[in-house]
């Protein structure tokens, strides 16, 4: 397997690169460097047909992307910081394209799912315990290469 744009030997990265460059409608005619499109966006890769849908890099964009994602889909986030509390749908993967994606808030898993290369720091202080990630009531949440900071 060839090393891809991000320097990883991983089929998912290769699929993202292909989807980003080939399946974003109008990318070739936009006058924008296609390789740069992914870096300032949130992209949902559909498991069913390998198409990519792009959302703005913002709290509203991440909320919309997670609502749009179905079981087996991957929600890719470019580098940057987003503030808010988010719910990860059942069997969805929330993955950073680089390890510089930060959520200031809490992620709650609705069921089994995956978090990868994300930093999560709860916002604010509380007299009660705080959590960066809240696992599902049933199923398992896989957390790979994440930084979770919960200081009270």
RAMODA-V264552 format. One line per field, one symbol per residue. burial: 1 if it has 9 or more other ideal C-beta (glycine too) atoms within 8 Angstrom, else 0. A space follows every 10 residues. Layout:
burial->???
//
This chain:
burial->0001000000 0011111111 1011001000 0001001100 1111111001 0110101000 1111110111 0011111101 0101011111 0111111100 1111111111 1111111111 1100000001 0110010010 1010010111 00
//
